[in-house]
Amino acid sequence: MPDMKDIPLVYKGHPLRRKDNLIYYGSMADKYIIALQILSTKKEGDLDVATKVSVQLQLTDPDLKSRDRVVKKSEKDSLYAAMDVGSIWLERALSGK
């Protein structure tokens, strides 16, 4: 049986990777990726719940400076809202619309 740590998280067909308060949605092999940064949280019971999340549609081109990679950006008041807009932006960008 495979170890659950070795199985990448996938949402709507694209991989999700988390490092601290940053979540990357999409594949670095594609032209675009979504970067979500949790800017603030609040405690609900034992859980930290995001209350402010930055969403960025970024080009994955390694030759670009990081500020030149950002195509679109927004801020949302929940991780759900941020993932929602991020998944739409990513689908549209990858399909060339």
C-alpha positions as YAML, in Angstrom:
chain: A
units: angstrom
residues:
- id: 1
  name: MET
  ca: [0.00, 0.00, 0.00]
- id: 2
  name: PRO
  ca: [1.49, 3.41, -0.96]
- id: 3
  name: ASP
  ca: [2.30, 5.89, 1.77]
- id: 4
  name: MET
  ca: [-0.27, 8.73, 1.75]
- id: 5
  name: LYS
  ca: [2.56, 11.32, 1.98]
- id: 6
  name: ASP
  ca: [3.79, 10.18, -1.45]
- id: 7
  name: ILE
  ca: [0.46, 10.76, -3.21]
- id: 8
  name: PRO
  ca: [0.15, 14.35, -4.41]
- id: 9
  name: LEU
  ca: [-3.04, 16.25, -3.68]
- id: 10
  name: VAL
  ca: [-5.04, 17.00, -6.84]
- id: 11
  name: TYR
  ca: [-7.90, 19.47, -7.28]
- id: 12
  name: LYS
  ca: [-9.88, 19.60, -10.54]
- id: 13
  name: GLY
  ca: [-7.12, 17.68, -12.31]
- id: 14
  name: HIS
  ca: [-4.19, 19.87, -11.21]
- id: 15
  name: PRO
  ca: [-1.66, 19.19, -8.45]
- id: 16
  name: LEU
  ca: [-1.65, 21.13, -5.18]
- id: 17
  name: ARG
  ca: [1.55, 21.66, -3.22]
- id: 18
  name: ARG
  ca: [1.84, 23.46, 0.11]
- id: 19
  name: LYS
  ca: [4.85, 25.00, 1.79]
- id: 20
  name: ASP
  ca: [4.08, 26.86, 5.02]
- id: 21
  name: ASN
  ca: [1.55, 29.59, 4.12]
- id: 22
  name: LEU
  ca: [2.02, 29.20, 0.34]
- id: 23
  name: ILE
  ca: [-0.03, 26.86, -1.82]
- id: 24
  name: TYR
  ca: [0.86, 26.24, -5.45]
- id: 25
  name: TYR
  ca: [-1.93, 25.00, -7.69]
- id: 26
  name: GLY
  ca: [-1.00, 23.60, -11.09]
- id: 27
  name: SER
  ca: [2.08, 22.10, -12.66]
- id: 28
  name: MET
  ca: [5.41, 23.84, -13.25]
- id: 29
  name: ALA
  ca: [5.45, 21.95, -16.56]
- id: 30
  name: ASP
  ca: [2.51, 24.10, -17.75]
- id: 31
  name: LYS
  ca: [2.75, 27.73, -18.90]
- id: 32
  name: TYR
  ca: [0.80, 29.02, -15.89]
- id: 33
  name: ILE
  ca: [0.40, 28.21, -12.21]
- id: 34
  name: ILE
  ca: [-1.68, 29.67, -9.37]
- id: 35
  name: ALA
  ca: [0.09, 30.86, -6.21]
- id: 36
  name: LEU
  ca: [-2.08, 31.23, -3.11]
- id: 37
  name: GLN
  ca: [-0.62, 32.94, -0.06]
- id: 38
  name: ILE
  ca: [-2.47, 32.82, 3.24]
- id: 39
  name: LEU
  ca: [-2.06, 36.35, 4.64]
- id: 40
  name: SER
  ca: [-4.15, 36.01, 7.82]
- id: 41
  name: THR
  ca: [-6.01, 33.34, 9.78]
- id: 42
  name: LYS
  ca: [-8.33, 33.04, 12.76]
- id: 43
  name: LYS
  ca: [-8.84, 30.19, 15.21]
- id: 44
  name: GLU
  ca: [-12.05, 28.19, 14.90]
- id: 45
  name: GLY
  ca: [-11.85, 25.53, 17.56]
- id: 46
  name: ASP
  ca: [-8.49, 23.78, 16.98]
- id: 47
  name: LEU
  ca: [-8.24, 24.89, 13.35]
- id: 48
  name: ASP
  ca: [-6.57, 27.91, 11.77]
- id: 49
  name: VAL
  ca: [-8.99, 29.20, 9.13]
- id: 50
  name: ALA
  ca: [-7.77, 31.57, 6.40]
- id: 51
  name: THR
  ca: [-9.40, 35.01, 6.53]
- id: 52
  name: LYS
  ca: [-7.29, 36.72, 3.85]
- id: 53
  name: VAL
  ca: [-5.72, 34.94, 0.88]
- id: 54
  name: SER
  ca: [-3.72, 36.42, -2.00]
- id: 55
  name: VAL
  ca: [-4.34, 34.74, -5.38]
- id: 56
  name: GLN
  ca: [-1.90, 35.15, -8.28]
- id: 57
  name: LEU
  ca: [-1.93, 33.72, -11.80]
- id: 58
  name: GLN
  ca: [1.76, 33.40, -12.65]
- id: 59
  name: LEU
  ca: [3.80, 32.43, -15.68]
- id: 60
  name: THR
  ca: [6.14, 29.53, -14.90]
- id: 61
  name: ASP
  ca: [8.92, 30.84, -17.19]
- id: 62
  name: PRO
  ca: [12.10, 30.61, -15.05]
- id: 63
  name: ASP
  ca: [13.82, 33.32, -17.14]
- id: 64
  name: LEU
  ca: [11.37, 36.00, -15.96]
- id: 65
  name: LYS
  ca: [11.91, 38.01, -12.77]
- id: 66
  name: SER
  ca: [9.35, 37.03, -10.12]
- id: 67
  name: ARG
  ca: [7.46, 40.35, -10.40]
- id: 68
  name: ASP
  ca: [7.20, 39.93, -14.20]
- id: 69
  name: ARG
  ca: [5.63, 36.48, -13.80]
- id: 70
  name: VAL
  ca: [2.42, 37.78, -12.20]
- id: 71
  name: VAL
  ca: [-0.36, 37.97, -14.81]
- id: 72
  name: LYS
  ca: [-3.34, 38.59, -12.50]
- id: 73
  name: LYS
  ca: [-3.80, 39.02, -8.78]
- id: 74
  name: SER
  ca: [-6.59, 39.37, -6.26]
- id: 75
  name: GLU
  ca: [-7.35, 38.93, -2.56]
- id: 76
  name: LYS
  ca: [-10.16, 36.78, -1.16]
- id: 77
  name: ASP
  ca: [-11.54, 36.34, 2.35]
- id: 78
  name: SER
  ca: [-11.41, 32.53, 2.39]
- id: 79
  name: LEU
  ca: [-9.32, 29.72, 0.98]
- id: 80
  name: TYR
  ca: [-12.45, 28.36, -0.73]
- id: 81
  name: ALA
  ca: [-13.08, 31.65, -2.57]
- id: 82
  name: ALA
  ca: [-9.39, 31.90, -3.49]
- id: 83
  name: MET
  ca: [-9.29, 28.33, -4.87]
- id: 84
  name: ASP
  ca: [-12.51, 28.99, -6.77]
- id: 85
  name: VAL
  ca: [-11.17, 32.06, -8.61]
- id: 86
  name: GLY
  ca: [-7.72, 30.48, -8.97]
- id: 87
  name: SER
  ca: [-9.07, 27.34, -10.64]
- id: 88
  name: ILE
  ca: [-11.09, 29.45, -13.11]
- id: 89
  name: TRP
  ca: [-8.10, 31.67, -13.94]
- id: 90
  name: LEU
  ca: [-5.86, 28.63, -14.42]
- id: 91
  name: GLU
  ca: [-8.34, 26.80, -16.70]
- id: 92
  name: ARG
  ca: [-8.86, 29.93, -18.85]
- id: 93
  name: ALA
  ca: [-5.12, 30.67, -19.07]
- id: 94
  name: LEU
  ca: [-4.18, 27.09, -19.97]
- id: 95
  name: SER
  ca: [-6.91, 26.87, -22.63]
- id: 96
  name: GLY
  ca: [-5.70, 30.16, -24.15]
- id: 97
  name: LYS
  ca: [-8.93, 32.13, -23.51]
...
